[in-house]
Every structure is written in C-alpha cells, then in structure tokens.
C-alpha cells in the first residue's frame, strides 16, 4: 500500500474553525449570498447561517464542500492563501493525482453548472 497523507482530527478541527471565521468574507469574495453558496456547495443555507452565527460547528464534510467552491474561484483562493488556510498540509491533502484521486466529490447539478460558467 502506498503511503497516504492523512490529516488528524485535531488538524481538521482547526481547519474548520479557521474557515468558519473566514466564511462571511469568502462569501463576499465569491459574491454569493448564503443561499447561493448553499446551492453550489450542497451545504444548506440554514447550516451556513448557523455556522456563520456560531450556532453550529462546521464539520469536515461542510469544510470540504465549501473548499471545492473556493478552489473554483481565484479571489476566494487568494483570500484563503493570504489568511494562511492554504498551508502545505492542506494542499498536500487535497492533491489529486491522475492515477489515484484522493478527493471524491459529489456535486449537485447547480454546482456543476456554476463551475462550467467560471
């Protein structure tokens, strides 16, 4: 079995907390409302609202879905990089090779359409 890079639970929790703090600013960079971000990410508007207001914690599935949207937008990626969220560990975790993808994403038809327009 090949060596695989994995993130430990504490590291994932740290990433989730950091993205939570940046979420309103990221939505601004994306030019999206909570509902629009929910439609393209698959994370409900209610959940995004609860995360932003501190009534709910972001989990790793939310994080990954939101990061996939961020990865599709240069402004969002620049913000994540400038704020230190796109560190070497996270970039290595999300690295996708042609022969052995490490990231499997189930995207809604709205997400696919948005990505085609970008």
GROMACS elastic network, one bead per residue, 0.5 to 0.9 nm:
[ bonds ]
;  ai    aj funct       b0    kb
    1     4     6  0.85452   500
    4    93     6  0.89228   500
    5    89     6  0.86605   500
    5    92     6  0.73422   500
    5    93     6  0.61415   500
    6    89     6  0.89977   500
    6    93     6  0.65694   500
    7    10     6  0.82036   500
    7    11     6  0.61368   500
    7    12     6  0.64149   500
    7    89     6  0.78851   500
    7    90     6  0.81646   500
    7    93     6  0.72442   500
    8    11     6  0.53876   500
    8    12     6  0.63787   500
    8    13     6  0.87825   500
    9    12     6  0.50891   500
    9    13     6  0.61589   500
    9    14     6  0.86340   500
   10    13     6  0.50255   500
   10    14     6  0.61993   500
   10    15     6  0.87092   500
   11    14     6  0.50373   500
   11    15     6  0.63010   500
   11    16     6  0.86802   500
   12    15     6  0.50883   500
   12    16     6  0.61931   500
   12    17     6  0.86661   500
   12    59     6  0.85222   500
   12    60     6  0.67073   500
   12    63     6  0.89009   500
   13    16     6  0.50483   500
   13    17     6  0.62023   500
   13    18     6  0.86264   500
   13    58     6  0.84598   500
   13    59     6  0.76196   500
   13    60     6  0.76424   500
   14    17     6  0.51421   500
   14    18     6  0.61919   500
   14    19     6  0.86396   500
   15    18     6  0.51089   500
   15    19     6  0.61289   500
   15    20     6  0.84784   500
   15    60     6  0.86629   500
   15    63     6  0.79624   500
   15    85     6  0.71232   500
   15    90     6  0.85739   500
   16    19     6  0.51989   500
   16    20     6  0.60383   500
   16    21     6  0.87393   500
   16    57     6  0.81259   500
   16    58     6  0.57534   500
   16    59     6  0.65398   500
   16    60     6  0.67670   500
   16    62     6  0.84341   500
   16    63     6  0.60071   500
   17    20     6  0.50271   500
   17    21     6  0.64117   500
   17    22     6  0.88555   500
   17    57     6  0.80245   500
   17    58     6  0.72315   500
   18    21     6  0.52727   500
   18    22     6  0.65173   500
   18    23     6  0.87193   500
   18    85     6  0.71232   500
   19    22     6  0.50175   500
   19    23     6  0.58279   500
   19    26     6  0.87594   500
   19    58     6  0.84426   500
   19    63     6  0.73680   500
   19    66     6  0.89374   500
   19    67     6  0.88407   500
   19    80     6  0.84452   500
   19    85     6  0.75730   500
   20    23     6  0.51844   500
   20    24     6  0.82078   500
   20    51     6  0.66646   500
   20    52     6  0.64626   500
   20    54     6  0.86429   500
   20    57     6  0.81342   500
   20    58     6  0.67771   500
   20    63     6  0.86825   500
   21    24     6  0.76055   500
   21    25     6  0.84715   500
   21    52     6  0.76208   500
   22    25     6  0.54115   500
   22    26     6  0.59799   500
   22    27     6  0.86540   500
   22    52     6  0.89557   500
   22    79     6  0.88376   500
   22    80     6  0.82649   500
   22    83     6  0.85756   500
   23    27     6  0.61250   500
   23    28     6  0.85714   500
   23    48     6  0.86136   500
   23    51     6  0.86269   500
   23    52     6  0.67585   500
   24    27     6  0.51569   500
   24    28     6  0.63205   500
   24    29     6  0.88094   500
   24    34     6  0.87895   500
   24    52     6  0.69442   500
   25    29     6  0.63047   500
   25    30     6  0.86271   500
   25    76     6  0.88833   500
   25    79     6  0.85609   500
   26    30     6  0.61351   500
   26    31     6  0.83970   500
   26    32     6  0.87811   500
   26    70     6  0.78922   500
   26    75     6  0.85059   500
   26    76     6  0.58470   500
   26    79     6  0.73276   500
   26    80     6  0.81949   500
   27    31     6  0.58769   500
   27    32     6  0.52486   500
   27    33     6  0.67049   500
   27    34     6  0.74766   500
   27    37     6  0.72764   500
   27    76     6  0.82480   500
   28    32     6  0.63497   500
   28    33     6  0.80571   500
   28    76     6  0.88962   500
   29    32     6  0.78838   500
   29    73     6  0.87410   500
   29    75     6  0.59087   500
   29    76     6  0.57467   500
   29    79     6  0.80461   500
   30    33     6  0.88402   500
   30    37     6  0.85227   500
   30    69     6  0.89515   500
   30    70     6  0.79162   500
   30    73     6  0.71337   500
   30    75     6  0.70953   500
   30    76     6  0.63537   500
   32    35     6  0.77365   500
   32    36     6  0.55132   500
   32    37     6  0.58660   500
   33    36     6  0.51209   500
   33    37     6  0.61699   500
   33    38     6  0.84106   500
   33    45     6  0.87591   500
   34    37     6  0.51903   500
   34    38     6  0.60179   500
   34    39     6  0.86161   500
   34    44     6  0.83903   500
   34    45     6  0.53090   500
   34    46     6  0.81766   500
   34    48     6  0.63158   500
   34    49     6  0.67793   500
   35    39     6  0.61501   500
   35    40     6  0.88197   500
   35    44     6  0.73710   500
   35    46     6  0.82529   500
   35    48     6  0.83574   500
   36    39     6  0.50475   500
   36    40     6  0.64313   500
   36    41     6  0.85425   500
   36    45     6  0.78907   500
   37    40     6  0.53703   500
   37    41     6  0.58987   500
   37    42     6  0.81000   500
   37    43     6  0.77318   500
   37    44     6  0.83716   500
   37    45     6  0.74299   500
   37    48     6  0.82859   500
   37    66     6  0.81224   500
   37    69     6  0.82138   500
   38    41     6  0.52178   500
   38    42     6  0.54581   500
   38    46     6  0.84674   500
   38    47     6  0.84224   500
   38    48     6  0.70972   500
   38    66     6  0.87956   500
   39    42     6  0.56788   500
   39    43     6  0.72494   500
   39    44     6  0.71950   500
   39    45     6  0.77981   500
   39   108     6  0.80119   500
   39   110     6  0.64340   500
   39   111     6  0.70757   500
   40    43     6  0.80891   500
   40    65     6  0.89629   500
   40    66     6  0.88092   500
   40    69     6  0.72424   500
   40   107     6  0.80509   500
   40   108     6  0.69901   500
   40   109     6  0.83161   500
   40   110     6  0.55271   500
   40   112     6  0.78790   500
   40   113     6  0.86707   500
   40   114     6  0.69996   500
   40   115     6  0.88223   500
   41    44     6  0.81769   500
   41    62     6  0.84330   500
   41    65     6  0.53841   500
   41    66     6  0.57303   500
   41    67     6  0.86767   500
   41    68     6  0.75791   500
   41    69     6  0.62894   500
   41   107     6  0.74849   500
   41   108     6  0.76945   500
   41   110     6  0.86092   500
   41   111     6  0.63871   500
   42    62     6  0.84828   500
   42    65     6  0.69211   500
   42    66     6  0.84582   500
   42   106     6  0.89249   500
   42   107     6  0.73292   500
   42   108     6  0.66524   500
   42   110     6  0.89418   500
   42   111     6  0.79212   500
   43    46     6  0.83657   500
   43    47     6  0.65522   500
   43    48     6  0.68018   500
   43    61     6  0.89149   500
   43    62     6  0.63546   500
   43    65     6  0.71880   500
   43    66     6  0.77550   500
   44    47     6  0.51653   500
   44    48     6  0.62917   500
   44    49     6  0.85911   500
   45    48     6  0.50616   500
   45    49     6  0.60564   500
   45    50     6  0.85323   500
   46    49     6  0.50550   500
   46    50     6  0.61015   500
   46    51     6  0.85628   500
   47    50     6  0.50071   500
   47    51     6  0.60460   500
   47    52     6  0.85109   500
   47    56     6  0.73287   500
   47    58     6  0.85735   500
   48    51     6  0.51049   500
   48    52     6  0.61040   500
   48    53     6  0.85533   500
   48    56     6  0.87084   500
   48    58     6  0.85841   500
   48    62     6  0.89041   500
   49    52     6  0.51812   500
   49    53     6  0.61113   500
   49    54     6  0.85350   500
   49    55     6  0.83744   500
   49    56     6  0.86780   500
   50    53     6  0.51498   500
   50    54     6  0.60016   500
   50    56     6  0.51228   500
   50    57     6  0.79498   500
   51    54     6  0.51790   500
   51    55     6  0.60262   500
   51    57     6  0.56650   500
   51    58     6  0.60729   500
   52    55     6  0.77522   500
   52    56     6  0.80847   500
   52    57     6  0.89253   500
   53    56     6  0.77196   500
   54    57     6  0.68971   500
   58    61     6  0.81744   500
   58    62     6  0.60011   500
   58    63     6  0.66282   500
   59    62     6  0.53482   500
   59    63     6  0.62095   500
   59    64     6  0.87663   500
   60    64     6  0.60893   500
   60    65     6  0.85504   500
   61    64     6  0.52061   500
   61    65     6  0.61778   500
   61    66     6  0.85686   500
   62    65     6  0.52140   500
   62    66     6  0.60978   500
   62    67     6  0.84643   500
   63    66     6  0.52515   500
   63    67     6  0.59978   500
   63    68     6  0.86460   500
   64    67     6  0.50260   500
   64    68     6  0.62149   500
   64    69     6  0.88626   500
   64   105     6  0.85853   500
   65    68     6  0.53265   500
   65    69     6  0.68248   500
   65    70     6  0.89767   500
   65   105     6  0.77822   500
   65   106     6  0.88494   500
   65   107     6  0.86117   500
   66    69     6  0.52818   500
   66    70     6  0.63580   500
   66    71     6  0.87282   500
   67    71     6  0.59454   500
   67    72     6  0.86316   500
   68    71     6  0.51166   500
   68    72     6  0.66242   500
   68   105     6  0.82674   500
   69    72     6  0.53459   500
   69    73     6  0.70297   500
   69    76     6  0.86421   500
   69   111     6  0.80883   500
   69   115     6  0.82628   500
   70    73     6  0.54194   500
   70    74     6  0.78258   500
   70    75     6  0.83198   500
   70    76     6  0.52365   500
   70    77     6  0.59018   500
   70    80     6  0.83532   500
   71    74     6  0.73303   500
   71    76     6  0.72620   500
   71    77     6  0.58962   500
   72    76     6  0.81630   500
   72    77     6  0.79435   500
   72   115     6  0.67454   500
   72   118     6  0.74298   500
   73    76     6  0.54236   500
   73    77     6  0.62225   500
   73    78     6  0.86766   500
   73   115     6  0.89873   500
   73   118     6  0.76010   500
   74    77     6  0.50843   500
   74    78     6  0.60734   500
   74    79     6  0.86380   500
   75    78     6  0.51351   500
   75    79     6  0.63038   500
   75    80     6  0.87363   500
   76    79     6  0.51349   500
   76    80     6  0.62374   500
   76    81     6  0.85977   500
   77    80     6  0.50745   500
   77    81     6  0.60751   500
   77    82     6  0.84960   500
   77    86     6  0.80468   500
   78    81     6  0.50857   500
   78    82     6  0.59933   500
   78    83     6  0.85286   500
   79    82     6  0.50409   500
   79    83     6  0.60699   500
   79    84     6  0.85315   500
   79    85     6  0.86561   500
   80    83     6  0.52362   500
   80    84     6  0.62259   500
   80    85     6  0.51625   500
   80    86     6  0.57728   500
   81    84     6  0.51086   500
   81    85     6  0.58277   500
   81    87     6  0.74025   500
   82    85     6  0.77265   500
   82    86     6  0.82315   500
   83    86     6  0.79528   500
   84    87     6  0.59699   500
   85    90     6  0.77789   500
   86    89     6  0.80300   500
   86    90     6  0.60127   500
   86    91     6  0.61826   500
   87    90     6  0.55455   500
   87    91     6  0.62024   500
   87    92     6  0.85608   500
   88    91     6  0.51024   500
   88    92     6  0.59196   500
   88    93     6  0.84784   500
   89    92     6  0.51199   500
   89    93     6  0.61203   500
   89    94     6  0.87296   500
   90    94     6  0.62462   500
   90    95     6  0.85124   500
   91    94     6  0.52345   500
   91    95     6  0.60246   500
   92    95     6  0.50635   500
   92    96     6  0.86802   500
   93    96     6  0.84319   500
   93   102     6  0.77786   500
   93   103     6  0.85688   500
   94   102     6  0.68810   500
   94   103     6  0.64287   500
   95   101     6  0.80418   500
   95   102     6  0.70021   500
   95   103     6  0.78811   500
   96    99     6  0.86639   500
   96   100     6  0.72475   500
   96   102     6  0.55950   500
   96   103     6  0.65865   500
   97   100     6  0.54025   500
   97   101     6  0.52412   500
   97   102     6  0.73894   500
   98   101     6  0.62873   500
  101   104     6  0.72782   500
  107   110     6  0.79643   500
  107   111     6  0.58315   500
  107   112     6  0.64530   500
  108   111     6  0.51246   500
  108   112     6  0.64018   500
  108   113     6  0.86962   500
  109   112     6  0.50955   500
  109   113     6  0.61482   500
  109   114     6  0.86118   500
  110   113     6  0.51350   500
  110   114     6  0.61589   500
  110   115     6  0.86542   500
  111   114     6  0.51442   500
  111   115     6  0.61990   500
  111   116     6  0.86229   500
  112   115     6  0.51779   500
  112   116     6  0.62124   500
  112   117     6  0.88016   500
  113   116     6  0.51017   500
  113   117     6  0.64327   500
  113   118     6  0.89753   500
  114   117     6  0.52125   500
  114   118     6  0.65259   500
  115   118     6  0.52290   500
